[in-house]
Amino acid sequence: MLIGIAALSCGSAYAQTIQEAEPTYDASVRVAKPLPATPLSGPVVPPFENPPAFLPDFFGVRAWLRAHGIALLVSNTNEFTGAVTKPTPGFRNYRQGASNAGQVSSVLHMNWDKLIGLRGFATHAVFTSRYGTTANRMFGDWLGHASEIYGGGGNVVVHLVMAYGEENLFGGRLAIAGGRMTELSDFSNSPLFCNFINNSLCGRPRAVSDNDYIGRYPAGVWGTRVRGRPSRYTYIQAAVYFPEKSMFANTYNRSGFKFSGGSAIVGQSIPVELGWEPEFGAQHKLAGHYKIGARLLTVPLSDNYYDINGLPLSVTRKKAMQHSRSWSAWFETDQKIWQPQGAPASSGTTLIGGFILNDPRVALRRWETYFGFINRGFIRSRPQDALNFIGMYEKIAGGVSATEANYLDEGAVSLLPNHATGVQKNAAVFEVNYQIQVTRGVAIAPDYQIFFNPNGQKNLRTAHVLGFKSTVQIF
């Protein structure tokens, strides 16, 4: 049994501090890690992630707690961004400036097999305390936030994100979870995303959470998820989540501890995802992840063009047509293509890409695509440093563009949706950073981003943004 557990925990291609500080890192790794070559047959709790920490293990307390089934992680992520170009003139709310945002995250994993002999059962709780805002809104962009952290935490000392239990059966072949969960910690996610800062990718591809009824960090909702692994390198998972009204607003669930039901629940989100996770190469060091998924959302959403009578709402000024069902679909992949000999498993070059498609009737982003690379350890003396690049492109739904064009033709600028000051059509963001491992548990990544068509508007000038992301795994 000990051999099987060790096999579950070894060989991670994701042992990289800048993203290990993400509070949902452990959950995304559980999706991304194939079964061991000789999996167990009974219930078993997968080992909790144990990233290098800045503070030493005083008196062996952390080691003792882990040996008895308790893992407590505390980290700080800080993101500073600022525009080095002046905003488009003629808009009184736009200005050149910079901002800082960050969070202190606490994660508590408990292995109830070790604690009381409840085989295969673990609980996971995530808390956050957020501060600051993002700089991109200063130059008119509300699509691709320059920093991933910019709100949703309620401006409180402790905000509950997730608290759920998970039972792992048949040596990890079947995992059943339920409680307060975030959909996009399990679906359309990757431990690699937060090597970057921009919110179009970090956390999840932004198009897959195109409206405020998709549960994502830092807003948890009631949900249950089942994940099965029919073979070592494949998985299939399905879930149902229960979105709540105003779940990101301070006025409704500021602390995250409001465990609402009944009238607060506005529908269901039902995602399904299939994944293939091969390991290529003679020594199986070139890990890949390929996933395809879709979601049915039963929350009533407004049409982006037609009113309740099927006429252009920008002309009639009547209420929008409502759709009780909508959908999204995605294909995402990452593949390591180079692994230096004798280097840590986290080293090497990995390509990453994906495509997300949304229901055109209700979407803001009709589709999004992204492509980039993560190149870690290419300097032999700096095995944990990384040079990263990502490019992201978003296409705005045709109904949104047409509605905004009609409003502008009629001089009704104040009615433009999505904080627009022009017609939204498409947007692109490119980001490059270099991650520097400063010391154990501490990393910093100087970062550059360029925004083409900020907010999807061609009438807004290109913006250049400089900044950095730092992470400290406190313990």
C-alpha positions as CSV (number, residue, x, y, z in Angstrom):
1,M,0.0,0.0,0.0
2,L,2.9,2.4,0.8
3,I,4.3,1.8,-2.6
4,G,1.0,2.7,-4.3
5,I,0.7,5.9,-2.3
6,A,4.3,6.9,-3.1
7,A,3.6,6.3,-6.8
8,L,0.6,8.6,-6.6
9,S,2.7,11.4,-5.3
10,C,5.9,11.2,-7.3
11,G,6.9,12.5,-10.7
12,S,4.8,15.7,-10.7
13,A,5.5,17.9,-13.7
14,Y,4.0,20.9,-11.8
15,A,6.4,21.3,-8.9
16,Q,6.8,25.1,-9.5
17,T,6.5,27.6,-6.7
18,I,4.9,30.5,-8.7
19,Q,1.7,28.4,-9.2
20,E,2.0,26.2,-6.2
21,A,0.9,29.2,-4.1
22,E,-2.4,29.2,-5.9
23,P,-5.0,27.9,-3.4
24,T,-6.7,25.7,-6.0
25,Y,-3.4,24.1,-7.1
26,D,-4.0,20.9,-5.2
27,A,-7.5,20.4,-6.8
28,S,-6.2,21.0,-10.3
29,V,-3.3,18.6,-9.8
30,R,-5.7,15.8,-8.7
31,V,-7.3,16.2,-12.1
32,A,-4.0,16.3,-14.0
33,K,-2.2,13.4,-12.3
34,P,-2.7,9.9,-14.0
35,L,-3.0,6.7,-12.0
36,P,0.3,5.1,-10.9
37,A,1.5,2.1,-12.9
38,T,0.3,-0.3,-10.2
39,P,-2.7,1.4,-8.6
40,L,-4.2,0.1,-5.4
41,S,-7.5,-1.6,-5.2
42,G,-9.0,-0.1,-2.1
43,P,-9.9,3.3,-0.8
44,V,-6.9,5.7,-0.7
45,V,-6.6,9.4,-0.1
46,P,-4.2,11.0,-2.7
47,P,-1.2,12.7,-1.0
48,F,-1.7,16.4,-0.4
49,E,0.7,18.7,-2.2
50,N,3.6,19.8,-0.1
51,P,5.3,22.9,-1.7
52,P,8.6,24.2,-0.4
53,A,7.8,26.8,2.3
54,F,9.7,29.9,3.3
55,L,9.4,29.3,7.1
56,P,11.2,26.3,8.4
57,D,9.3,23.5,10.1
58,F,9.8,24.6,13.7
59,F,10.0,21.7,16.1
60,G,8.7,19.4,13.3
61,V,5.2,20.5,13.9
62,R,4.1,20.5,10.2
63,A,5.7,17.1,9.6
64,W,3.9,15.7,12.7
65,L,0.6,17.2,11.5
66,R,1.0,15.7,8.0
67,A,1.9,12.3,9.5
68,H,-1.4,12.4,11.3
69,G,-3.5,13.6,8.3
70,I,-3.5,17.4,8.6
71,A,-2.0,19.7,6.0
72,L,-2.2,23.5,6.5
73,L,-0.9,25.8,3.8
74,V,-0.7,29.6,4.0
75,S,0.6,31.7,1.1
76,N,0.6,35.2,-0.3
77,T,0.3,36.2,-3.9
78,N,0.8,39.8,-4.9
79,E,0.3,41.3,-8.4
80,F,1.4,44.8,-9.4
81,T,0.5,46.2,-12.8
82,G,0.7,49.6,-14.4
83,A,0.2,51.1,-17.8
84,V,3.3,52.7,-19.4
85,T,1.2,54.2,-22.2
86,K,-1.4,57.0,-21.9
87,P,-5.0,56.1,-22.3
88,T,-7.2,57.0,-25.3
89,P,-8.0,60.7,-25.0
90,G,-11.6,62.0,-24.9
91,F,-12.8,59.8,-22.0
92,R,-12.8,61.6,-18.6
93,N,-12.8,58.3,-16.6
94,Y,-9.7,57.0,-18.3
95,R,-6.2,57.7,-16.8
96,Q,-2.7,56.4,-16.8
97,G,-1.9,54.6,-13.6
98,A,-0.9,51.5,-11.7
99,S,-2.4,49.3,-9.1
100,N,-1.6,46.5,-6.7
101,A,-3.7,43.5,-5.8
102,G,-3.1,40.4,-3.8
103,Q,-4.4,37.8,-1.4
104,V,-3.4,35.7,1.6
105,S,-4.7,32.2,1.1
106,S,-5.2,29.4,3.7
107,V,-5.8,25.8,2.7
108,L,-6.7,23.1,5.1
109,H,-6.6,19.4,3.9
110,M,-7.6,16.7,6.3
111,N,-7.1,12.9,5.7
112,W,-9.8,11.2,7.7
113,D,-8.3,7.8,7.0
114,K,-5.4,8.8,9.2
115,L,-7.4,10.7,11.7
116,I,-10.2,8.3,12.5
117,G,-9.8,5.4,10.0
118,L,-12.5,6.6,7.6
119,R,-10.8,5.0,4.5
120,G,-10.4,7.0,1.4
121,F,-12.1,10.2,2.8
122,A,-10.6,13.6,2.9
123,T,-11.9,17.2,3.4
124,H,-10.6,20.3,1.8
125,A,-11.2,23.9,2.9
126,V,-9.9,27.1,1.2
127,F,-10.0,30.6,2.7
128,T,-8.8,33.9,1.3
129,S,-8.3,37.5,2.3
130,R,-8.0,39.8,-0.8
131,Y,-6.9,43.4,-1.3
132,G,-6.4,45.8,-4.2
133,T,-7.8,46.2,-7.7
134,T,-6.6,45.8,-11.3
135,A,-5.0,48.5,-13.5
136,N,-6.6,47.7,-16.9
137,R,-9.9,49.4,-16.0
138,M,-7.9,52.7,-15.9
139,F,-7.5,52.6,-19.7
140,G,-11.0,51.2,-20.4
141,D,-10.5,47.5,-20.5
142,W,-13.0,45.2,-18.7
143,L,-12.3,41.9,-20.6
144,G,-8.7,40.8,-19.9
145,H,-7.8,42.0,-16.4
146,A,-4.2,42.8,-16.1
147,S,-4.1,41.0,-12.7
148,E,-5.9,37.8,-11.9
149,I,-6.7,39.1,-8.3
150,Y,-9.1,42.0,-8.4
151,G,-12.1,41.4,-6.2
152,G,-14.8,38.9,-5.1
153,G,-13.3,38.4,-1.7
154,G,-15.8,40.6,0.1
155,N,-13.1,42.9,1.6
156,V,-13.1,40.8,4.8
157,V,-10.3,39.3,6.8
158,V,-11.5,35.7,6.1
159,H,-13.6,34.7,3.1
160,L,-14.6,31.1,2.7
161,V,-14.1,29.9,-0.8
162,M,-14.6,26.1,-0.6
163,A,-15.4,23.5,2.0
164,Y,-16.1,20.0,0.7
165,G,-15.5,16.3,1.3
166,E,-14.2,13.7,-1.2
167,E,-14.2,10.0,-1.1
168,N,-11.6,8.1,-3.2
169,L,-12.4,4.5,-4.0
170,F,-10.7,1.7,-5.9
171,G,-7.2,3.1,-5.6
172,G,-8.2,6.5,-7.0
173,R,-10.2,5.1,-9.9
174,L,-13.4,6.7,-8.6
175,A,-13.6,10.0,-6.7
176,I,-16.9,11.5,-5.4
177,A,-17.0,15.0,-3.9
178,G,-19.7,17.2,-2.5
179,G,-20.1,20.5,-0.5
180,R,-19.3,24.1,-1.1
181,M,-17.2,24.0,-4.3
182,T,-16.0,26.0,-7.3
183,E,-16.8,24.5,-10.7
184,L,-13.7,25.8,-12.4
185,S,-11.3,24.3,-9.9
186,D,-12.0,20.9,-11.5
187,F,-13.3,21.7,-15.0
188,S,-11.4,23.6,-17.7
189,N,-8.5,24.0,-15.4
190,S,-4.8,23.4,-15.3
191,P,-2.0,23.8,-12.7
192,L,-0.1,25.7,-15.4
193,F,-2.5,28.6,-15.9
194,C,-1.2,30.8,-13.1
195,N,2.3,30.8,-14.4
196,F,0.7,34.0,-15.9
197,I,-0.9,37.0,-14.4
198,N,-3.6,38.0,-16.9
199,N,-7.1,37.0,-15.9
200,S,-7.9,35.9,-19.4
201,L,-6.1,32.6,-18.4
202,C,-4.9,32.6,-14.8
203,G,-7.6,30.9,-12.8
204,R,-9.3,29.5,-15.9
205,P,-9.8,30.7,-19.5
206,R,-12.0,33.7,-19.1
207,A,-14.5,32.7,-21.8
208,V,-15.4,29.5,-19.9
209,S,-16.7,31.8,-17.0
210,D,-18.4,34.3,-19.4
211,N,-21.2,35.1,-16.9
212,D,-21.5,35.5,-13.1
213,Y,-23.3,32.2,-12.6
214,I,-20.3,29.9,-13.2
215,G,-18.8,29.0,-9.8
216,R,-15.2,30.0,-9.7
217,Y,-12.7,31.2,-7.2
218,P,-13.3,32.9,-4.9
219,A,-17.1,32.1,-4.9
220,G,-18.1,28.6,-3.9
221,V,-21.6,27.1,-4.3
222,W,-23.3,23.8,-3.4
223,G,-22.2,21.1,-5.8
224,T,-21.3,17.5,-6.3
225,R,-18.8,15.9,-8.7
226,V,-17.9,12.4,-9.8
227,R,-14.6,11.6,-11.5
228,G,-13.8,8.2,-12.9
229,R,-10.5,6.8,-14.4
230,P,-11.4,3.9,-16.7
231,S,-7.7,3.5,-17.5
232,R,-4.3,4.9,-16.2
233,Y,-4.2,7.8,-18.6
234,T,-7.9,8.7,-19.1
235,Y,-10.6,10.2,-17.0
236,I,-14.2,11.3,-17.3
237,Q,-15.9,13.6,-14.8
238,A,-19.4,15.1,-14.4
239,A,-20.9,17.4,-11.9
240,V,-23.9,19.5,-10.9
241,Y,-23.5,22.9,-9.3
242,F,-26.2,25.2,-8.0
243,P,-25.4,28.9,-8.8
244,E,-26.7,31.5,-6.4
245,K,-27.9,35.0,-7.1
246,S,-25.3,37.7,-6.7
247,M,-22.7,35.2,-5.5
248,F,-19.8,37.6,-6.3
249,A,-21.5,40.6,-4.7
250,N,-20.6,42.0,-1.2
251,T,-24.3,42.6,-0.5
252,Y,-25.2,38.9,-0.7
253,N,-22.5,36.6,0.5
254,R,-19.6,38.9,1.6
255,S,-18.0,36.4,3.9
256,G,-18.7,33.2,2.0
257,F,-20.2,31.6,5.1
258,K,-23.8,32.2,4.0
259,F,-24.8,28.6,3.1
260,S,-27.9,29.5,1.2
261,G,-30.3,27.3,-0.6
262,G,-33.9,27.5,-1.8
263,S,-34.7,30.9,-3.2
264,A,-31.0,31.8,-3.5
265,I,-30.3,29.1,-6.0
266,V,-31.2,30.2,-9.5
267,G,-30.5,27.1,-11.6
268,Q,-27.9,24.4,-12.3
269,S,-24.6,24.2,-14.0
270,I,-23.9,20.7,-15.4
271,P,-20.4,20.2,-16.8
272,V,-18.9,17.1,-18.3
273,E,-15.3,16.6,-19.2
274,L,-13.1,13.8,-20.7
275,G,-9.4,13.8,-20.5
276,W,-6.4,11.9,-21.8
277,E,-3.1,12.3,-19.9
278,P,-0.3,10.5,-21.7
279,E,3.4,10.3,-20.8
280,F,5.6,10.1,-23.8
281,G,9.2,9.4,-24.2
282,A,11.4,6.4,-23.3
283,Q,11.3,7.4,-19.6
284,H,7.8,8.7,-19.7
285,K,8.9,12.2,-18.7
286,L,7.0,14.1,-21.5
287,A,3.6,14.5,-19.8
288,G,0.6,15.7,-21.7
289,H,-3.0,16.7,-20.9
290,Y,-5.8,16.8,-23.5
291,K,-9.3,17.5,-22.4
292,I,-12.7,18.2,-24.0
293,G,-15.7,19.3,-22.1
294,A,-19.1,21.0,-22.3
295,R,-21.6,22.6,-19.9
296,L,-25.3,23.0,-19.8
297,L,-26.5,26.0,-17.7
298,T,-30.1,26.3,-16.7
299,V,-29.9,29.8,-15.3
300,P,-32.1,32.3,-17.2
301,L,-29.9,34.6,-19.2
302,S,-30.7,37.6,-21.3
303,D,-30.4,37.6,-25.1
304,N,-27.7,39.9,-26.3
305,Y,-29.7,41.2,-29.3
306,Y,-33.4,40.4,-29.2
307,D,-36.2,41.6,-26.9
308,I,-39.1,39.7,-25.5
309,N,-40.9,40.0,-28.8
310,G,-38.0,38.9,-31.0
311,L,-37.1,42.4,-32.1
312,P,-33.8,44.3,-31.6
313,L,-33.8,45.5,-28.0
314,S,-31.6,48.4,-28.9
315,V,-34.5,49.7,-31.0
316,T,-37.5,48.9,-28.9
317,R,-35.8,49.4,-25.5
318,K,-37.9,46.6,-24.1
319,K,-36.6,43.8,-21.8
320,A,-34.3,41.2,-23.4
321,M,-35.6,37.8,-24.4
322,Q,-34.7,35.2,-21.7
323,H,-33.1,31.8,-22.4
324,S,-33.5,29.2,-19.7
325,R,-30.8,27.0,-21.1
326,S,-27.4,27.9,-22.6
327,W,-24.1,26.0,-23.3
328,S,-20.4,26.3,-23.4
329,A,-17.7,23.9,-24.8
330,W,-13.9,23.7,-24.6
331,F,-10.9,21.9,-25.8
332,E,-7.6,22.4,-23.9
333,T,-4.2,20.9,-24.0
334,D,-0.7,21.1,-22.7
335,Q,2.2,18.9,-23.8
336,K,5.8,18.8,-22.6
337,I,8.1,18.6,-25.6
338,W,11.5,18.8,-23.9
339,Q,12.9,17.5,-20.7
340,P,16.6,18.1,-19.9
341,Q,18.5,15.1,-18.7
342,G,19.2,14.9,-15.0
343,A,17.0,18.0,-14.3
344,P,14.0,18.0,-11.9
345,A,10.7,16.8,-13.2
346,S,9.4,20.4,-13.3
347,S,12.0,21.4,-15.8
348,G,11.5,21.5,-19.5
349,T,9.5,23.1,-22.2
350,T,5.7,22.7,-22.3
351,L,3.3,24.0,-25.0
352,I,-0.1,25.1,-23.9
353,G,-3.3,25.9,-25.9
354,G,-7.0,25.8,-26.0
355,F,-10.3,26.9,-27.5
356,I,-13.6,27.8,-25.8
357,L,-16.9,28.3,-27.5
358,N,-20.0,29.8,-26.0
359,D,-23.7,30.0,-26.8
360,P,-23.9,33.0,-29.2
361,R,-27.4,34.1,-28.0
362,V,-26.3,35.0,-24.5
363,A,-22.5,35.3,-24.6
364,L,-20.3,38.3,-24.3
365,R,-17.3,36.3,-25.5
366,R,-18.4,34.1,-28.5
367,W,-15.1,32.3,-28.4
368,E,-11.6,32.5,-26.9
369,T,-8.4,30.8,-28.0
370,Y,-4.9,30.9,-26.4
371,F,-1.5,29.5,-27.1
372,G,1.9,29.7,-25.4
373,F,4.7,28.0,-23.7
374,I,6.4,27.5,-20.3
375,N,10.1,27.0,-20.5
376,R,11.5,26.1,-17.1
377,G,15.1,25.3,-16.3
378,F,16.6,26.2,-19.7
379,I,19.4,27.8,-17.7
380,R,21.0,24.8,-16.1
381,S,22.2,26.7,-13.0
382,R,18.6,28.0,-12.5
383,P,16.4,24.9,-12.7
384,Q,13.3,26.5,-11.2
385,D,13.4,29.8,-13.2
386,A,11.1,30.0,-16.2
387,L,10.5,32.0,-19.3
388,N,6.8,32.0,-20.2
389,F,4.7,33.4,-23.0
390,I,1.0,33.3,-23.7
391,G,-1.2,34.9,-26.4
392,M,-5.0,35.2,-26.0
393,Y,-7.6,36.2,-28.5
394,E,-11.3,36.8,-27.7
395,K,-14.1,37.2,-30.3
396,I,-17.2,39.2,-29.1
397,A,-20.6,37.7,-29.9
398,G,-22.3,39.2,-32.9
399,G,-25.4,40.1,-31.0
400,V,-23.4,42.2,-28.6
401,S,-21.6,44.1,-31.4
402,A,-24.8,44.7,-33.3
403,T,-26.7,46.0,-30.2
404,E,-23.9,48.4,-29.3
405,A,-23.7,49.7,-32.9
406,N,-27.4,50.4,-32.8
407,Y,-27.1,52.3,-29.6
408,L,-24.2,54.4,-30.9
409,D,-26.2,55.2,-34.1
410,E,-29.0,56.5,-32.0
411,G,-26.7,58.5,-29.7
412,A,-27.6,56.3,-26.7
413,V,-24.1,56.0,-25.4
414,S,-25.2,55.6,-21.8
415,L,-27.1,52.4,-22.7
416,L,-24.0,50.6,-23.9
417,P,-23.4,47.3,-21.9
418,N,-20.2,45.8,-20.6
419,H,-18.7,49.2,-19.7
420,A,-18.2,49.8,-23.4
421,T,-17.4,53.2,-24.9
422,G,-17.5,51.9,-28.5
423,V,-18.5,48.8,-30.4
424,Q,-16.9,45.6,-29.0
425,K,-15.7,43.2,-31.7
426,N,-12.4,41.4,-30.7
427,A,-9.5,41.7,-28.3
428,A,-6.0,40.2,-27.9
429,V,-3.6,40.2,-25.1
430,F,0.0,38.9,-25.2
431,E,2.0,38.3,-22.0
432,V,5.6,37.4,-21.3
433,N,7.3,37.0,-17.9
434,Y,10.4,35.5,-16.4
435,Q,10.0,33.7,-13.1
436,I,12.9,34.0,-10.6
437,Q,13.1,31.5,-7.7
438,V,14.5,33.9,-5.0
439,T,14.8,31.3,-2.2
440,R,12.8,28.4,-0.8
441,G,9.1,29.2,-1.1
442,V,9.7,32.7,-2.7
443,A,9.4,33.6,-6.3
444,I,9.0,36.8,-8.3
445,A,8.1,37.2,-12.0
446,P,8.6,40.5,-13.8
447,D,5.8,40.7,-16.4
448,Y,5.0,42.5,-19.6
449,Q,1.5,42.6,-21.2
450,I,0.3,44.3,-24.4
451,F,-3.5,44.9,-25.0
452,F,-4.7,45.2,-28.5
453,N,-8.3,46.6,-28.8
454,P,-8.8,47.0,-25.0
455,N,-12.3,46.0,-24.0
456,G,-12.7,44.6,-27.5
457,Q,-12.9,48.1,-28.9
458,K,-10.9,49.3,-31.9
459,N,-11.5,52.9,-30.8
460,L,-9.2,52.4,-27.8
461,R,-5.5,52.6,-28.3
462,T,-3.1,49.7,-27.6
463,A,-1.9,49.6,-24.0
464,H,1.4,48.4,-22.7
465,V,1.5,47.2,-19.1
466,L,4.5,46.4,-16.9
467,G,4.4,44.7,-13.5
468,F,5.3,41.7,-11.5
469,K,3.8,38.7,-9.7
470,S,5.3,37.5,-6.4
471,T,4.4,34.4,-4.4
472,V,5.5,33.5,-0.9
473,Q,4.6,30.0,0.4
474,I,4.7,31.0,4.1
475,F,4.2,27.5,5.4
